[in-house]
Amino acid sequence: MKIEYNNLYTHFVFITLNRQPVIPRKNRIRIEKYITGIVSNHDSRLYTIYVNPEHVHMLVSRSSSLSEEELATIIADSSEKFINENRLVAGHFSWQQSASAFSVSKTGIDYVCK
């Protein structure tokens, strides 16, 4: 059965390769804005994001046409390319090949977004 509408919230966590703290604080906002655009361009909504030197947290409600894995892959591949093309880190940048995804309730959303 095709799902036409969903309102499911996922907390994604992406980790840099070998959990190295390679993302400079000065580039955090630029990376956050880029990832926000990626999510938006895939009919999904990003509620909050925070880029740390070695990982990123995102709270997303995704399009019903994408699985968590598909959206995570799109975000990871696109942001990796953006970070490398714009030389936002020293050396070559990569995310780990796996990420975490946690379902979040509406109560959790209200708490996180305050």
BELQUI-V962963 format. One record per residue. N is the residue number from 1. RES is the residue in three letters. SS is DSSP state (h for helix, s for strand, l for the rest). NEAR is the number of other ideal C-beta (glycine too) atoms within 12 Angstrom. D_FIRST is the distance of its C-alpha to the first C-alpha in whole Angstrom. Layout:
# BELQUI-V962963
n:res:ss:near:d_first
N:RES:SS:NEAR:D_FIRST
N:RES:SS:NEAR:D_FIRST
This chain:
# BELQUI-V962963
n:res:ss:near:d_first
1:MET:l:4:0
2:LYS:l:7:4
3:ILE:l:13:6
4:GLU:l:9:9
5:TYR:l:11:12
6:ASN:l:21:13
7:ASN:l:20:17
8:LEU:l:26:17
9:TYR:s:30:20
10:THR:s:36:22
11:HIS:s:32:25
12:PHE:s:40:26
13:VAL:s:29:29
14:PHE:s:39:31
15:ILE:s:27:34
16:THR:s:31:37
17:LEU:h:23:38
18:ASN:h:15:40
19:ARG:h:17:39
20:GLN:l:20:42
21:PRO:l:17:43
22:VAL:l:29:43
23:ILE:l:35:42
24:PRO:l:22:45
25:ARG:h:17:45
26:LYS:h:12:46
27:ASN:h:25:43
28:ARG:h:22:40
29:ILE:h:17:39
30:ARG:h:22:39
31:ILE:h:38:36
32:GLU:h:28:35
33:LYS:h:20:35
34:TYR:h:28:33
35:ILE:h:40:30
36:THR:h:28:30
37:GLY:h:20:29
38:ILE:h:33:27
39:VAL:h:32:25
40:SER:h:22:25
41:ASN:l:18:25
42:HIS:l:26:21
43:ASP:l:20:20
44:SER:l:34:20
45:ARG:s:25:23
46:LEU:s:32:26
47:TYR:s:29:28
48:THR:s:27:30
49:ILE:s:33:32
50:TYR:s:25:35
51:VAL:s:35:36
52:ASN:l:24:39
53:PRO:l:23:41
54:GLU:l:22:39
55:HIS:s:27:36
56:VAL:s:38:33
57:HIS:s:27:31
58:MET:s:40:28
59:LEU:s:34:26
60:VAL:s:42:23
61:SER:s:31:20
62:ARG:l:35:18
63:SER:l:25:16
64:SER:l:20:12
65:SER:l:16:12
66:LEU:l:25:15
67:SER:l:19:15
68:GLU:h:28:18
69:GLU:h:18:20
70:GLU:h:20:19
71:LEU:h:35:20
72:ALA:h:35:23
73:THR:h:23:24
74:ILE:h:30:24
75:ILE:h:41:26
76:ALA:h:32:29
77:ASP:h:22:29
78:SER:h:25:30
79:SER:h:39:32
80:GLU:h:31:34
81:LYS:h:19:35
82:PHE:h:25:36
83:ILE:h:35:38
84:ASN:h:20:40
85:GLU:h:14:41
86:ASN:l:17:42
87:ARG:l:15:44
88:LEU:l:29:43
89:VAL:l:31:44
90:ALA:l:15:47
91:GLY:l:15:46
92:HIS:l:17:42
93:PHE:l:31:39
94:SER:l:23:36
95:TRP:s:38:34
96:GLN:l:21:33
97:GLN:l:16:31
98:SER:l:15:29
99:ALA:l:29:28
100:SER:s:20:27
101:ALA:s:27:24
102:PHE:s:19:24
103:SER:s:20:21
104:VAL:s:25:24
105:SER:l:16:24
106:LYS:h:16:25
107:THR:h:11:28
108:GLY:h:18:28
109:ILE:h:22:28
110:ASP:h:14:30
111:TYR:h:15:33
112:VAL:h:21:32
113:CYS:l:18:32
114:LYS:l:9:36
